[in-house]
């Protein structure tokens, strides 16, 4: 594991590993024990420019290679991940404080998305459309956009970098990847090394490790990328969309959430408890799809609450390297303070802490709160940490109103003994995704993933990924001669 942080603490531009030329370093820390993992001199505006130009130069030849030729790179990349799975899992645990369960979950999904990318190389299909003009043939070609800029987050950095990088490459594009400053290796350099070892042509994938304090909006404003794929907060996403829109660039935005898991009066309580605890506390609650709010029909409130609280109290908090640990550290001290502040604010507003977790350094123990006032802003915002709000309701109408009372619309779940009742309920919720009798945290390579409202614009996965990273071009052929009016 340590070799990753020693060998990969560099920029990857034009097929070369090199030091950045910025005036300061990003220091990569282990969020659990504070160990310094790496020091990386940041990339400058000039290096962002070099990265985009390298991607554009390499893309022309890459797009000319047959789909079957491109496919071999992704097959080999998948094999490399499988061979190095233990080392990659250790790096995930060290750099972002993910538990062993979380690391396995992230790696499983990353491999699934690579398998889908192998198929995507063959799915950029054209069409021939009829014409009202005699002798005219309308050909519709699906072309790569050229170069895609990818900005990935800190919570699932390996998966969410691969989720955009691999399909964009598979569809014939070049890529420049900017990982989050907290996870520059797992979310950036490691991805580049895997594709380099898989035989991806040099210059096609570039990684710039930097900060907006150094480059401003240069990553977004550069004239070469035609699409920016961003995963992160809605605040930053709004800025990305504004900059891209002003420059007529396409942006794909996978943003935050404030999901709810709803327990109707005919639900299997024990199963709903298990789903709710996982949905709220997986990766310390640092998941955009996490169930911030757990809504329970008042007829089941007492039974559900007792069992939910008991299960939360049983979750082991501590060293993420320990296979028994469920709750590891949050990403940094600022996040730990923010989560603690949420609990303090809720109690100050009148909430009751059924479980009041302590905060020690970056370890934030889980909390369970009930009685948060209905008008509290806390119920409408994303809480990126291990804090659950239990909310009773009387009947489905009230549940629908509460669930939709948020500016976000990413995911959610409902538990019921009647599947069709659950589906009817799901249709009334303003989200891009909703799950019946399951958790709120799901992602599948072929199913469109994305949100409504402040949770994002656009979709990824399957055919929607093809649409995101390609463009349509109409070429008509006139067989014979056209007649013109003058």
VOVEX-240485 format. One record per atom (N, C-alpha, C): x, y, z. Coordinates in steps of 0.1 Angstrom, whole numbers, plus 5000, padded with zeros to 4 digits. Example, Ala and Ser with C-alpha at 12.3 -4.5 7.8 and 13.67 -1.06 7.14 Angstrom:
REM VOVEX-240485
513249435078;512349555078;513249675078;512849785071;513749895071;512950005079;
***
This chain:
REM VOVEX-240485
500849885000;500050005000;500950135000;501950135009;502750255010;503350294997;503750194988;504350234976;503450314967;502150294968;501250384960;501450524964;501550554977;501650694981;503050754979;504050664978;505350714974;505550734959;505050634952;505250634937;504350724930;503150744935;502050814927;501850954932;502651014940;502451144945;503051254935;502451234922;502951324911;501751354902;502051444893;501051474882;501351364871;500251344863;500451254851;499951334839;500851384831;500451474820;501251424808;500551404797;501151364784;501851234785;501351144793;501951014795;503251014803;503551124810;504751124819;504351164833;505051094842;504851124857;505851234860;505351344866;506251454869;505751534880;506551614886;506251704897;505451824891;504551874899;503852004896;504852114898;504552234893;505452344894;504752454902;503752424909;503052524918;503952564930;503552664937;504352714948;504052654961;503152554962;502852494975;502452344972;502352274983;502052134982;500752094989;500051994983;498951934989;499451824998;499151825011;499651715020;498451615022;498751495019;497751385019;497851315033;496851325041;496851265054;495951145055;496251055064;495350945068;494351005078;493051015076;492151085085;491951005098;492350885099;492250815112;493350845122;494550835117;495750845127;496550975124;496251045113;496951165110;498351145103;498651015099;499850985093;499951065079;501151125077;501351185064;501551075053;500751075043;500850975033;501651015021;501451145017;502151195006;502151345006;503151404999;503151544996;503251574981;502351644976;502251664961;502251814957;503251844950;503351984945;502252004935;501452114937;500252124929;500552164914;499552134906;499652174891;499252314890;499752384880;499452524877;498552534865;498152654862;497252674850;497952624838;499252644837;500052604825;499952454824;499952384835;499952234835;498552184831;497552254836;496152214832;496052234817;496652344811;496652364797;497352244790;498552214795;499352104788;498551964789;497851944800;497051824801;495951814791;495251924790;494151924780;494651914766;495751974762;496251974749;496851824746;497451764756;497851624754;496651534752;495551554759;494451474757;493851494743;493751614739;493251644725;494051584714;495451594716;496351534706;496151384705;496151314717;496051174717;494651124713;493651204715;492251154712;492051124697;492651204689;492451184674;492751044670;493950994674;494350854670;493450754677;493150784690;492350684698;490950664692;490350774687;489050764681;489050684668;490250684662;490350614649;490550464651;490950424663;491150284666;489750214666;489650094661;488350024662;487850004676;486549994677;485949974691;486549844697;486749744689;487349614694;488749634699;489549724692;490849754696;490849834710;489949924711;489849994724;489449904735;488549814732;488049724743;489149654751;490149614744;491249534750;491849604762;491949734762;492549814773;491649804785;490349804784;489449794796;489449654801;489549554793;489649424798;490849404806;491949454801;493249444809;493149524822;492549644822;492449734834;491649654844;490549584840;489749504850;490649404856;491449334848;492349234854;493349284863;493849404861;494849464870;494149494883;492949554883;492249584896;492049454904;491649344897;491449214904;492749164910;493849184902;495149134907;495649214920;495249344920;495849434930;494749474940;493749394941;492549434949;492949464964;493749374969;494149394984;494849524986;495849564977;496549684978;495649804976;494749794967;493849914964;492949934976;492449824982;491549834994;492349895005;493549855007;494349925018;494550075015;494750105003;494850255000;493550325002;492450264999;491150335002;490950355017;491350255025;491250255039;492150365045;493350375040;494350475045;494050615041;493650635028;493550775024;492150845027;491050765028;489850825031;489150775043;489750685050;489150635062;488050535060;487950475048;486850375046;487150255053;486050185058;486250065065;486449955054;486749835059;487049725050;485749685042;484649695048;483349675041;483149775031;483449905034;483250005024;484249995013;485449955015;486449935005;486049824995;485549715001;485049604993;483849644984;482949724990;481749774983;482249864971;483149954974;483650044963;484349974952;485149874956;485949804946;484949714937;483949654944;482949574936;482349664925;481849784929;481149864920;482149914909;483349944913;484349994903;484549884892;484649764896;484849654887;483649634878;482449654884;481149644876;481149754865;481549874869;481549984859;482649964848;483749904851;484749874841;484149764832;483449664837;482849564828;481849634819;481149724824;480149804815;480949884805;482049934808;482850014799;483349924787;483649804790;484049704780;482949694769;481749694774;480649684765;480349824758;480649934765;480350064759;481150094747;482350024746;483150044734;482350004721;481449914723;480649864711;479249924710;478950024718;477550074718;477450214713;478450264706;478250404700;477750384686;476450344685;475850304672;475250424665;475350414651;474750514643;473350464638;472650544630;471350514624;471250574610;470350514602;470050564590;468550604590;468250724588;466850774589;466250804576;464950784574;464350814561;464250954559;464050994546;463951134542;462751154533;462151264534;461051294524;461551334510;462851344509;463451384496;463851254489;463451244476;463751124468;465251114467;465850994469;467250974467;468151024478;467551074489;468451124500;468551014511;469751004515;470050914527;470550994538;469850974550;470251054562;470950954572;472250984573;473050904582;473250984596;473050914607;473250974620;474350904627;475450974629;476650924635;476750964649;477150874658;477350914672;478850924674;479351044677;480751074677;481251104691;482451074694;482951124707;482951274708;482851334720;482851484721;484151534719;485251454722;486651504720;487351484733;487251574742;487951574755;486851594766;486951514777;486051534788;486851574801;486451674808;487051704821;486251634832;486951564841;486251494852;486751554865;485851584874;486151634888;485451534897;486251464905;485751354914;485751394928;484951334937;484851374951;485651284960;485651314973;486451244982;485851114988;484551104987;483850994995;483950854988;483850844975;484050724968;484950754956;486150794959;487050854948;487450764937;487750634941;488150534931;487050504922;485850474928;484650444920;484250554911;484150674917;483450784910;484450854900;485750834901;486650864890;486450774879;486550644881;486350544871;485050544864;483950584872;482650584866;482550684854;483250794855;483250884843;484450864834;485650844840;486850824831;486750714822;486350594827;486350474818;485350484807;484050524809;483150534798;483550644788;484050754793;484550854784;485650804775;486550734780;487650674772;487050574763;486250484768;485650374760;484950424747;484350544749;483550604738;484450684728;485750684730;486650744721;487150884724;486950924737;487351054741;488751054748;489351174749;490451194759;489951244772;490651234782;490151274796;491251354803;490851454811;491651514821;490951504834;491551444844;490951414857;491551504868;490651574875;491051644887;490451584899;491251504907;490651444919;490551544930;489751504940;489551594952;490951604959;491151714965;492451734972;492651644984;491551594990;491751505001;492051354997;491851324984;492051184979;492751184965;493951254965;494551264952;495151134946;495451044955;496050914950;494950814945;494050784955;493050684952;492050734941;491750864941;490850924931;491550974918;492850974918;493551034906;494650944901;495850954908;497050894903;496950744901;496250674911;496050534910;495250494898;494250564895;493450544883;494350554870;495150654870;496050674858;497050554857;497550514868;498550404868;497950274863;496750244867;496050124862;495850134847;495350244842;495150254827;496550254820;497550314826;498850314820;499350174818;499250094829;499649954829;498849864820;497549914817;496649834808;496949864794;497849964791;498249994777;497550104771;496850194779;496250304773;497250394767;497050444755;498050534749;498450654757;499650694757;500150804765;499450934761;499151024771;498451144768;496951144768;496351024766;494951014765;494251044778;494850994789;494251024803;495351104810;494951214816;495851294823;495251324837;496151334847;495651364861;496351494865;495551594869;496151714875;495651724889;496651724898;496351744913;496551884916;495551954920;495652104922;494452154930;494352284931;493352344939;492952474932;491652514934;491152634928;491852754933;492452744945;493252864949;494352894940;494852794933;495952804923;495452824909;494452754905;494052754891;492752834888;492052874899;490752934896;489752844888;489152904878;488252824870;488952774857;490252764856;490952724844;490552584840;490252494849;489852364845;488552364838;487652454842;486352454835;486352544823;487052644823;487052744812;487852714800;488752614802;489752584791;488952554778;489352594766;488552584754;488452434749;489352344753;489352214748;488252124753;487952104766;486952014770;485552054766;484851964760;483451994756;482451954766;482851864776;481951814786;482751814799;482051864810;482651854824;481751764832;482351654837;481551564846;482051594860;481051644868;481351684882;480551614892;481151564902;480451494913;480951574926;479951624933;480251694946;479051774951;479351884958;478251954965;477452034955;476152064959;475352144950;475852284949;476452334959;477052474959;478052484948;479052394948;480052394938;479452364924;478552264924;477852224912;477152344905;476552424912;475852544907;476952634899;478152644906;479152724899;479652664886;479852524887;480252454875;479252474864;477952464867;476952474857;476952614851;477152714859;477152854855;478252884845;479452834849;480652854840;480452784827;480052654828;479952574816;478852634807;477752674813;476652724805;477052854797;477852934804;478253064798;479153034786;479852914786;480752884775;480152774766;478952744767;478252654758;478852514759;479352484771;479852344774;478752264780;478752134778;477852044785;478352014799;477552014809;477951964822;477051854827;477651754833;476951644839;477151654854;476151674862;476251714876;475651614885;476451544892;475951444902;476251504916;475151564922;475351644934;474751584947;474551664957;474151614970;472751564971;472451514983;471051454985;470651475000;469351455002;468751455015;467751345015;468151225013;467251115010;466451075023;465351015021;464450965032;464250815030;464250745041;463750605041;462450605048;461450555042;460050565048;459550425051;459050415064;458550285069;457050305070;456250235061;454850245062;454250145072;452950155075;452450085086;452349935084;452649885072;452549735070;453949685067;455049755071;456349715068;456849605077;457849535073;458649435081;459649525089;459349545102;460149635110;461549595111;461849465114;463249425115;464049455103;463449415091;464149445079;464349595076;463349665079;463349815077;464449875085;464649825098;465649875106;467049845100;467249725095;468549695089;468849785077;467849805069;468049885057;468250035061;467650075071;467750215075;469150245081;469650155090;470950165096;472050165085;471950075076;472950075065;472850205057;471650245053;471450355045;471950485051;471950495064;472350615071;473850615074;474350505078;475650495085;476750435076;476450395064;477550335055;478550455052;479850425053;480950515052;480650645060;480250625073;480150735082;479050835077;478150795068;477150885063;477650975053;478850955048;479451045038;479050995024;477850985021;477350925009;476151015004;476151054992;475151144987;473751084987;473650954987;472350884987;471950845001;472750875011;472450835025;471050885030;470450805038;469150835043;469350935055;469351065053;469451155064;468251145073;467051125067;465851125074;465150985073;464750935085;464050805086;462650835091;461650815082;460250845085;459550715089;458850715100;458150595105;456750625108;455850535102;454450555106;454250545121;453450635126;453350645141;452950515147;452150425140;451750305146;452950205149;454050235142;455250145143;456350225150;456150345154;457150425159;457950375171;457250325181;457850275193;458750155190;458150055183;458949935180;460149965172;459950045161;461050075152;462150145159;461750245167;462750335174;463650255183;462950165191;463750085200;464749995193;464349935182;465249845175;466349915167;465950035162;466950115154;467950165164;467550215175;468550275185;469450155190;468950045193;469749935197;470749895187;470349885174;471349845164;472449955162;472050085163;473050195161;474050185172;473550155184;474450155196;475450035195;475149935187;475949815185;477049835175;477049945167;477949965156;479350005162;480349935158;481749955163;482350075156;482850165164;483550285159;485050275162;485850305152;487250305155;488150285142;489150215144;490150195133;489550125121;489550195109;488950135097;489650015092;490949985097;491649865093;491049745100;490449765111;489849645118;488549605111;488549475107;487349425099;486049435106;486049455120;484849465127;484349615128;485149705124;484749845125;483649875114;482649945118;481549995109;481650145107;482050215117;482150365117;483650405118;484250445107;485550495108;485550645109;486650715105;486750855106;486050925095;485551045097;485151135086;486451195080;486251255069;487451285060;488451385067;487951485075;488951575081;488251645093;489051725100;488551785112;487451885109;487451955098;486352045095;485051975094;485051855087;483851775086;483451725100;484351685108;484051635121;483351745129;483851865129;483251985136;481852015130;481752005117;480452035111;479351945116;479751815116;478751715120;478351725135;479351755143;479051775157;478151895159;478451995151;477652125151;476152095148;475952005138;474551965135;473851915147;474451825154;473851755166;473551865176;474551955179;474352055189;473252155185;473152185172;472152275168;470752215169;470652085165;469352015167;468852015181;469751985190;469351975204;469052115209;469752215205;469452355209;468052395204;467652335192;466252365187;465152285193;465552195202;464552115209;464451975206;465351925198;465451775195;465851695207;465551575207;465951475217;466951385212;468151365218;469151275214;468951135220;468451045212;468250905216;469650835217;470550875208;471950835209;472750965206;473651005215;474451125214;475951085213;476351075200;477751025198;478751135202;479951095207;481051185210;481851195197;482651305197;483651335186;485051335192;485851255187;487251245191;488151255179;488851365177;489551395165;488651375153;488951295143;488051275132;487051165133;487051095145;486050995148;484751055154;483651045146;482351095150;481450975153;481150955165;480250835168;478850865163;478050765160;476750785155;475750855165;474950935160;473850995168;472450965161;471450965170;470050945166;469251055172;468551135165;467851245170;466351235166;465451275175;464051275172;463551405177;462351445173;461751575177;462451695172;463151685160;463651805154;462451885149;462352015152;461252095148;460952085133;459752075129;459352055115;459852175106;460052295112;460552405103;462052415104;462752325110;464252335111;464852315097;465852405095;466652395082;467352255081;467652205093;468452075093;467751965086;466451965086;465651865079;465651875064;466151985059;466152015044;467452015038;468551995046;469852005041;470551875041;471651855033;472451735034;473251735046;473251625053;474151595065;475151495061;476351535059;477451435055;478151375067;477451305074;478051245086;477051145093;477451075104;476650975110;475551025120;474651095114;473551155122;472251115115;471351055123;469951025117;468851095124;467951145116;466751215122;465551115120;464951075132;463750995132;462551085132;461651065122;460451155121;459151065120;458251075129;457051005128;456051075119;455150995113;454151055104;452850985106;451751045102;450350985102;449850975088;450050855082;449450825069;450350865058;450150815046;450950835034;451050975030;449851045030;449851185025;450851275033;450951255046;451851335054;453351295050;453551155049;454851115045;455351165032;454451175022;454851225009;455251375010;454451445018;454751595020;456051615026;456351535037;457651555044;458851515035;458751405028;459851355020;460151455010;459151515003;459351614993;459751754997;459751775010;459951915016;461451935018;462151935007;463651955007;464052004993;465052084991;465552124978;466252014970;466451894977;467151784970;466251684965;466651604956;465851494950;466651384944;467551314952;468451214946;467851074948;467751024960;467350884962;466350874973;466050754977;465050734987;464650584987;463850554997;463350414998;462050415006;461250315004;459950295011;459850145015;459450115027;459249975031;457749955034;457249845028;455849815029;455649665026;454549615031;454249475028;453549455014;453249565007;452549564995;453449634984;454049554975;454949614966;454349724957;453149694952;452549794944;452149924951;451849914964;451650034972;452950104973;454050034974;455350104975;455750174961;455450104950;455750164937;454850294935;453550284939;452750404938;453250514947;453750484959;454350584968;455550644961;456450564955;457650604949;457450704938;456350684930;456050774919;455750914923;455350924936;454951064941;456051144947;457251084947;458451144953;459251214943;459651334945;460451414935;461951384936;462251264931;463651214931;463951144918;465251144915;465651064903;465650914905;465750874917;465750724920;464950704933;464350584934;463650554946;463550394946;463650344958;463750194959;462650144969;462050034965;460949974973;461549854980;461349854994;461849745002;463349715001;464149825002;465549815001;466149945008;467449955007;468150075012;468050185002;468650305005;468650414997;469950424988;470950344992;472250354985;472450244975;472250284962;472450194951;472950254939;473750184931;474250224918;474450104910;473950104898;474149994889;474550044875;475549974869;476150024856;475250054845;474049984844;473250004832;471950084835;471750124848;470550194852;470850344853;470050434847;470350574848;470450624862;471550694866;471750744879;471850894879;471050954887;471051104888;469851154896;469851284898;468851344907;468051454900;467051494908;466151614904;466551724914;465951844911;466151964919;467651994921;468052014933;469452054936;470351934936;469851814933;470651694933;471351664920;471151754910;471951734898;471251754885;472051754874;471551764861;472151654852;471351584845;471851484836;471851344844;472151244836;472251104841;473551044836;474050944844;475050854840;474650714841;475450624835;475250474834;474450434822;474850324816;474250274804;474150364793;472950374787;472750454775;472850604778;472550644791;472650784794;474150824794;475050734797;476450764796;476850784782;476350704773;476650724759;476250864754;475050904759;474551044755;475351154762;475951124774;476651224781;478051254774;478651154769;480051164764;480251154749;479051154742;479151164727;478251274722;478351294709;477451394703;476951334690;475751374685;475151324673;475551414661;475851354650;476151424638;475351374626;474651464619;473851424608;474651444595;474851344587;475451354574;474451294564;474051384555;473151334544;473951314531;473451214524;473951184511;472851184501;473051264490;472051274480;472451184468;471751074466;471950984455;471251044443;471851074433;471251144421;471451294423;470551374417;470751514418;469451584424;469751684433;468651764439;468151864429;466951904431;466452014424;466452144432;466852254427;466952374435;465952484428;465352564437;464452664431;465052774423;466352794424;467052904417;468452864415;
***
